[in-house]
Every structure is written in structure tokens, then in C-alpha cells.
Amino acid sequence: MRLIAIAPLLLWAAAGTANAEGPVEPSDQVDYAGFAELTENVAELRSERLLGRDEFFQRATSAGALLLDTRSAAAFAQGHIAGAVNLPFSDFTAGKLREVIGEDRNRTIYIYCNNNFSDNEPPVALKKAPLALNIPTFINLVGYGYTNVWELGETLPTEEANWVTSETN
């Protein structure tokens, strides 16, 4: 008898997972088609902006360059390339980017992420390759109007970079 009494409750709960209101119009604040178009438009530029290790580190230390680490503040504190500035990707807004990068949208920006390092342990635990943080970081920087973005295009052990923790930086 209890099973019979619970069955309608289970059916109601299962029905609750479907959208009872019908199709939902996408928010005008979320533009997937625009993101897909931006991604496609940026693909060729990004492929031209991948640098080898030596050139990346040489350029990243040049006058006026910004070495940007967009991993979480916790991962950044555990270890990052010396001289890097942290702005977590989840904090990207026009205002925060301007605050960290400055007013010059042509400033040279160098980026790297977990997937540039082969150690696969904190603070650089690997992500799925299609979800590597470099990809959305590059797309978003260009989308916000920063077009002089360059990316570390190689994978190396952290010991081959001037790797520091917040305590040693």
C-alpha cells in the first residue's frame, strides 16, 4: 500500500524535471551564437599567436608586457611564473580587465595555464584539453578588445619556468 501512495509522488518529482513552462527564450545577457562566432573569428589569430618556450619567456619580460595568469587566486598563490599578474578568469569584466591591464588595449599580453605544464599536480593539474583555460582566456581578451595577446604554445615541466609561490614572489 505504501508503494502505491509513493508512486504519484515519484511521478510528480520526475515530471518536475521537465520544463513545465515550455521552451525558454535565451537571456539577452547570454549570447551563445555570438560566442561561437567570436570563437570562430579568433581561431586563426590564436593559431598565429602561439609561442615557443624561449620566445614566450623572453617577450613576457620585455618592457610594458603583461604576463597574465587567469587561474584561481588559490592556484596562483600555490605557484605561478615569476612576474605574472593574477586576474581569475571568472572575474573578467571590462572594468576589472582595464584595472589590471590598463587603458591601452594594444598592450602586449602573454598568457599561460595549467595545461602548459606537464607536472599534472597542484597548482597545475591538467584540465581536459578542449577546456584548457588558455582557450577561453584568449577568446575573452580579444572579445573585450585586447588584440595583442600571445600564448605559451608548449608544454613543459614547471621546473623549466621561473616558478614561484606567493610566499617567494
TACOR-V935234 format. One record per residue. RES is the residue in one small letter. SS is DSSP state (a for helix, b for strand, c for the rest). BURIAL is + if it has 9 or more other ideal C-beta (glycine too) atoms within 8 Angstrom, else -. D_FIRST is the distance of its C-alpha to the first C-alpha in whole Angstrom. Layout:
RES;SS;BURIAL;D_FIRST  RES;SS;BURIAL;D_FIRST
//
This chain:
m;c;-;0  r;a;-;4  l;a;-;5  i;a;-;5  a;a;-;7  i;a;-;9  a;a;-;10  p;a;-;12  l;a;-;14  l;a;-;15  l;a;-;16  w;a;-;18  a;a;-;19  a;a;-;21  a;a;-;22  g;a;-;24  t;c;-;26  a;c;-;28  n;c;-;31  a;c;-;29  e;c;-;33  g;c;-;34  p;c;-;37  v;c;-;39  e;c;-;43  p;c;-;44  s;c;-;46  d;c;-;50  q;c;-;50  v;c;-;48  d;c;-;50  y;a;-;49  a;a;-;52  g;a;-;54  f;a;+;53  a;a;-;53  e;a;-;57  l;a;+;58  t;a;+;57  e;a;-;59  n;a;-;62  v;a;+;62  a;a;-;61  e;a;-;65  l;a;+;66  r;a;+;64  s;a;-;65  e;a;-;69  r;c;+;68  l;b;+;67  l;b;+;69  g;c;-;70  r;a;+;70  d;a;-;74  e;a;-;74  f;a;+;71  f;a;+;72  q;a;-;76  r;a;+;75  a;a;+;72  t;c;-;75  s;c;-;77  a;c;-;78  g;c;-;76  a;c;+;73  l;b;+;69  l;b;+;67  l;b;+;64  d;b;+;61  t;c;+;57  r;c;+;55  s;c;-;53  a;a;-;55  a;a;-;54  a;a;+;55  f;a;+;58  a;a;-;59  q;a;+;58  g;c;+;60  h;b;+;62  i;b;+;66  a;c;-;68  g;c;-;69  a;c;+;66  v;b;+;65  n;b;+;61  l;c;+;59  p;c;+;55  f;a;+;54  s;a;-;51  d;a;-;54  f;c;+;56  t;c;-;57  a;a;-;61  g;a;-;62  k;a;+;61  l;a;+;62  r;a;+;65  e;a;-;65  v;a;+;65  i;a;+;67  g;c;-;70  e;c;-;71  d;c;-;72  r;c;-;70  n;c;-;72  r;c;+;72  t;c;+;71  i;b;+;68  y;b;+;67  i;b;+;63  y;b;+;62  c;c;+;58  n;a;+;56  n;a;+;56  n;a;+;60  f;b;+;60  s;c;-;59  d;c;-;58  n;c;-;54  e;c;-;54  p;c;-;54  p;c;+;55  v;c;+;55  a;c;-;52  l;c;-;52  k;c;+;50  k;c;-;49  a;a;-;52  p;a;-;51  l;a;-;50  a;c;+;53  l;a;+;54  n;a;+;58  i;a;+;56  p;a;-;55  t;a;+;57  f;a;+;60  i;a;+;58  n;a;+;58  l;a;+;61  v;a;+;63  g;a;-;60  y;c;+;62  g;c;-;65  y;c;+;66  t;c;-;68  n;c;-;70  v;b;+;67  w;b;+;67  e;b;+;65  l;b;+;65  g;c;-;65  e;c;-;65  t;c;-;63  l;b;+;64  p;c;-;64  t;a;+;64  e;a;-;67  e;a;-;69  a;c;+;68  n;c;-;69  w;b;+;66  v;b;+;66  t;c;+;63  s;c;+;63  e;c;-;65  t;c;-;68  n;c;-;68
//
